[in-house]
């Protein structure tokens, strides 16, 4: 697990407390439809290469997330999501409904039994390889949902930095000359860390201590939340023990 993913998970648990549930290969067994867990998932041809074995894991996670929210309700966020503060009120200003609250396949939520998620799951289970970022054609389903949808405002993850922070510009997180004050210009609640890009372009895997000492913008963001280095080291170690 990359250091920034472990630290992102720590930021979620720090913010949400008992409302935070981490799905792992062990915990997911009792929570997800066995048909989803038992199927071999894959992607249609990709314009980039993933490490050996990673494609099947990522493809399966696309359906695990929908299956979990459909069965249990709640909000899904990817593991590579940094929580700056509790996002609940920003995500659901009028409360969590039975409609699909949607930002992307990385951030969505609903009460249990959402029919849009059910359609996407059925499409995926009946089909073969799926498009990257569009499991079960969920984006096509969402585009036609109208009254069944509540859009999550992009402001919840937009730090205000320009050029606009997204997958295409996420290399800024590795810069050492950008301060937190220059990056966090809005009251964003969360930041997507784009693990797919960082993993593909990393020169080596850093320990949590090495990462936090690296002086990058991303490291400084964690230390902006909590300046105590020992806190991040201790909590990430406890999280890794729980996962393993």
Residue pairs with C-beta under 8 A, 6 or more apart in sequence:
1 240
1 243
2 195
2 198
2 199
2 202
2 205
2 206
3 206
3 207
3 208
3 210
3 211
3 212
3 236
4 80
4 82
4 193
4 195
4 198
4 211
4 218
4 222
5 79
5 80
5 193
5 195
6 208
6 236
6 239
6 240
7 82
7 208
7 211
7 212
7 222
7 232
7 236
8 79
8 80
8 81
8 82
8 83
8 193
9 22
9 79
9 239
10 232
10 235
10 236
10 239
11 82
11 83
11 84
11 222
11 225
12 20
12 77
12 81
12 83
13 20
13 22
13 235
13 239
14 83
14 225
14 226
14 235
15 83
15 85
15 86
15 87
16 83
16 86
21 27
21 74
22 239
22 242
22 243
23 31
23 64
23 68
24 243
28 37
28 64
28 68
29 37
31 68
31 71
31 72
32 64
32 67
32 68
32 71
33 67
33 71
33 121
35 125
36 60
36 63
36 64
36 67
36 121
36 125
37 60
37 64
39 60
39 63
39 125
40 56
41 56
41 59
41 60
41 62
41 63
41 124
41 129
41 130
42 55
42 56
42 59
42 128
42 129
42 130
43 55
43 58
43 59
43 129
43 130
43 131
43 132
44 129
44 130
44 131
44 132
46 55
46 132
48 200
49 200
50 58
50 196
50 200
51 199
58 196
59 129
59 130
59 135
62 105
62 124
62 130
62 135
63 121
63 124
63 125
63 135
63 136
65 76
65 105
65 108
66 76
66 117
66 120
66 121
66 124
66 135
66 136
66 138
67 121
68 74
68 76
69 75
69 76
69 108
69 109
69 110
69 114
69 117
70 110
70 112
70 113
70 114
70 117
70 118
70 121
71 112
72 112
73 96
73 109
73 110
73 111
73 112
73 113
74 96
74 109
75 91
75 96
75 101
75 107
75 108
75 109
76 106
76 107
76 108
76 109
77 106
77 107
77 190
78 106
78 107
78 192
78 195
79 195
80 192
80 193
80 194
80 195
80 198
81 106
81 107
81 190
81 191
81 192
81 193
82 190
82 191
82 193
82 221
82 222
83 189
83 190
84 184
84 188
84 189
84 190
84 191
84 221
84 225
85 189
86 189
87 156
87 189
87 190
90 153
90 155
90 156
90 189
91 101
91 107
91 109
91 152
91 156
91 189
92 101
92 109
94 150
96 109
96 110
96 111
97 110
97 111
97 150
98 110
98 111
98 113
98 114
99 110
99 114
99 147
99 148
99 149
99 150
100 108
100 109
100 110
100 114
100 116
100 117
100 142
100 145
100 148
100 149
100 150
101 108
101 109
101 110
101 150
101 151
101 152
102 108
102 142
102 149
102 150
102 151
102 152
103 151
103 152
103 154
103 156
103 157
104 133
105 133
105 134
105 135
105 138
105 139
106 192
107 152
107 156
107 157
107 190
108 152
110 116
110 117
115 148
116 138
116 141
116 142
116 145
116 148
116 149
117 138
119 136
119 141
120 135
120 136
120 137
120 138
120 141
121 136
122 136
123 136
123 137
124 130
124 135
124 136
127 136
130 136
130 137
131 137
133 139
134 140
142 149
155 186
155 188
156 188
156 189
156 190
157 188
157 189
157 190
157 191
157 192
158 164
158 165
158 186
158 188
159 165
159 183
159 184
159 185
159 186
159 188
159 191
160 183
160 184
160 185
160 186
160 188
161 172
161 178
161 182
161 183
161 184
161 185
163 169
165 172
165 183
165 191
167 194
167 196
167 197
170 193
170 194
170 197
170 198
171 197
171 201
172 178
172 183
172 217
173 193
173 198
173 216
173 217
173 218
174 216
174 217
174 218
175 216
175 217
176 214
176 215
176 216
176 217
178 217
179 217
179 220
180 217
180 220
180 221
180 224
183 217
183 221
184 221
184 224
191 221
193 218
206 214
208 232
208 233
208 236
208 237
209 229
209 233
211 219
212 219
212 222
212 223
212 229
212 232
212 233
213 219
222 232
223 229
223 232
226 232
